[in-house]
């Protein structure tokens, strides 16, 4: 199974790491409309702290959610990582 990963802007990533939530309504609403949520990064050092896995999205909706997220302010990248790829 593939993972949807987003790279947040430095400010949004910091907000997520310190408060556990994003203060951006568009991102939050988009995730909620797919019953998805951001998972904390396993490596919260340097640039890697900006990469968050998206959990809860149904496999058949993953590409549609990726497309919606990649166009939002605060999202620097959105990509699907094959499950056998290195982190």
C-alpha positions as CSV (number, residue, x, y, z in Angstrom):
1,X,0.0,0.0,0.0
2,X,1.3,3.5,-0.9
3,X,1.5,6.4,1.5
4,X,0.4,10.0,0.8
5,X,3.0,12.4,2.0
6,X,2.9,16.2,2.2
7,X,5.7,18.7,2.8
8,X,4.3,21.6,4.8
9,X,5.8,25.1,4.8
10,X,8.3,25.6,7.7
11,X,5.7,27.7,9.6
12,X,2.9,25.2,9.3
13,X,5.1,22.3,10.1
14,X,6.3,24.1,13.3
15,X,2.7,24.8,14.3
16,X,1.8,21.1,13.8
17,X,4.8,19.9,15.8
18,X,4.2,22.3,18.7
19,X,0.4,22.3,18.9
20,X,-0.6,19.1,17.1
21,X,-2.8,21.0,14.7
22,X,-2.7,23.2,11.6
23,X,-4.1,26.7,11.8
24,X,-5.0,26.6,8.1
25,X,-8.7,26.2,7.4
26,X,-8.3,25.1,3.8
27,X,-5.9,22.2,4.6
28,X,-8.0,21.1,7.6
29,X,-11.2,21.2,5.6
30,X,-9.7,19.3,2.8
31,X,-8.3,16.6,5.1
32,X,-11.6,16.3,6.9
33,X,-13.6,16.0,3.7
34,X,-11.6,12.8,3.0
35,X,-11.7,11.6,6.7
36,X,-7.9,12.0,6.7
37,X,-5.4,13.4,9.2
38,X,-1.7,14.2,9.4
39,X,0.6,11.9,11.2
40,X,3.6,13.3,13.1
41,X,6.9,12.8,11.3
42,X,9.2,10.2,12.7
43,X,12.2,12.3,12.2
44,X,11.6,15.9,13.5
45,X,15.0,17.3,12.7
46,X,15.8,19.9,10.0
47,X,13.9,19.7,6.7
48,X,12.6,16.2,7.4
49,X,10.3,17.7,10.1
50,X,8.3,19.3,7.3
51,X,7.2,15.9,5.9
52,X,3.9,14.4,7.2
53,X,2.2,11.2,6.2
54,X,-1.6,11.5,5.6
55,X,-3.5,8.8,7.4
56,X,-7.0,7.5,7.1
57,X,-7.6,8.2,3.4
58,X,-9.2,5.4,1.4
59,X,-6.8,3.9,-1.2
60,X,-9.1,4.7,-4.1
61,X,-9.2,8.4,-3.1
62,X,-5.5,8.9,-2.5
63,X,-4.7,10.5,-5.8
64,X,-7.7,12.8,-5.7
65,X,-6.7,14.0,-2.2
66,X,-3.1,14.5,-3.4
67,X,-4.2,16.7,-6.2
68,X,-6.4,18.8,-3.9
69,X,-3.7,19.2,-1.3
70,X,-0.8,20.1,-3.7
71,X,-2.7,23.3,-4.8
72,X,-3.2,24.7,-1.3
73,X,-1.1,27.5,0.3
74,X,1.3,26.0,2.9
75,X,1.7,22.7,1.1
76,X,5.1,22.7,-0.7
77,X,4.7,19.2,-2.1
78,X,2.3,16.3,-2.1
79,X,3.3,12.9,-3.4
80,X,2.5,9.3,-3.2
81,X,5.3,7.2,-1.8
82,X,5.3,3.5,-2.7
83,X,5.3,1.3,0.5
84,X,8.6,-0.3,-0.4
85,X,10.4,3.0,-0.9
86,X,12.8,4.3,1.7
87,X,11.5,7.1,4.0
